[in-house]
């Protein structure tokens, strides 16, 4: 009986494979784990961690004719090290979940979508994003759902095609729904948005350089931010940088980030600096130096050191070695 059931299951899987392929469904993700020492001054610990930076997702597409394609995506965070996000009490936390259309007019998405502010420059400029030595929340970039963390739920997103040889635009908007409660997940806040919240990004780029401006507004939290930045490549080297000016209630915040990358064969050497200056408050620094070794297009090793101020009088040193494999 068991053999017959196994044969039936295998046969069913193979018979379903052509239908899945024709429907344009793809399962993807990445797994990663880091080993790190974290010295806060008052404590020194060694950790084997992922902190829910793994990914698993399903995306689908269907050609509709007339140059249009229907798209859908469900993507989740997961913790490779122990399989559970302790902050949420479960194995998965939603990232992008949307349905949309793309064509010559651009791309429209509806659902829990990426923030134009977060992905214009931002996390795209930090090769250590989603590791224990990243810049965001460590004085190099703003965090929070309306900074460089999380996704915007109940939202509409529109991305233009490339215009005029290099211009692109991107906007995310959440209508006024009187919903202001942030959903669970301290490292992946999905803001319920509402009150006409929005973010935007405008970019002009070529292969060797790009410049951008981006902004975000969250009316219910009295939070607004605008940033400027750019990237320049020459030979095996790349320079990136951005400046953020945020207003959180009555507090003004300035955040600077600059980084340099040098590629030598399968290795990328990285050095990054940041500073967060709160008006009438603290002046906090960030510094990371490290290396990325690409074993293949899908698998990489990382090693690096990060120092960042956790208050005006204390700082934290982190040394981390990790591995990530995409699939």
C-alpha positions, 0 to 999 in steps of 0.5 A: 500500500505504501509503495502504491501511495508513493508512486501515486504522489510522485506521478501526481507531482510530475503531472502537475509540473507542466501546469505550474510551469505554464502558470509562471509560478516560481518558488524562491528564497534564501537561507542564511545563518551568522556566527557573531560576537557582540560586545556592548561594553556591559556584556560580551556574547557569542551568538548563532543567529539569523534574526529572521533574515531568511526568505521564502516566497512564491511569485506568479505571472500570466501574460494577458495579451496587448503587452500586459502581464498579471503578477502576484507575490507572497513572500515571508521572512523566516529564521534559518537558525531556529525556525521561529521568530521569537518576536512574532511567536511563529515561523513566518512573517509577511513581507511583500504580498500583492497582486498587480499588472505590468506593461508598457505603462509601468507596474501597478501593485496592490497589497503589502508593498515595498516602500519607494523610500526604502528601496530608492538608494537605501537598502540597495546601497548597503551590501550587508543589508539583512545581516548583523552588521548592516547600517539601518537602525545602527545610525547609518540609515533610519529604521522603522516602517516608514524609514528603511524597515518593513513594508506598507500594507493596504497600499497602492504602488506605481513604478514608471518604465524608464523614461528619457534615457534614464529617468524612473519614478516610483510612488506608494500610497495608502488611502485614508482608512483611519488605520494607524496600528502597526502590526507585529514584528519589531524588525519587519514592521508592516504599518497599517498606514492610513491617513493618506500616507505615501512615499516616493522616489525619483531617480536618473541613472546610467550604468556608471552612475545614478542620482535620486531624491526620495521622500515619505510621510506618515501623518498619524505619527507626525513623521516626514523624511526626505533624502538625496543620494547617488552612486558612481562606478569606476573600474572595480570600484563603487561609491554610494551615499545618501543624506536623510532629513527627517522630522519626527514630531517636533524632533529634527534628525539628520542621517548621513551614510557613505560607502565604498566597495572594491571588487577583486575576483570573487571578493568584494571589500566594503567600508561604510560610515554613518552618522545620526544627529538628533537636534538638541540630542545625541550625535551617534556614529556607525562604521563597518568594514568587511568582505563578501566572498561569492562562492557562486552566483547563489552562495556567498560568505560574509565576514565583517566588523561593525561599531555603532554608538548605542547612546551618547556614552556607550557603543557596541562592537559586532564581529560576524561571519555568515553564509547565505544561499539563494534558491 
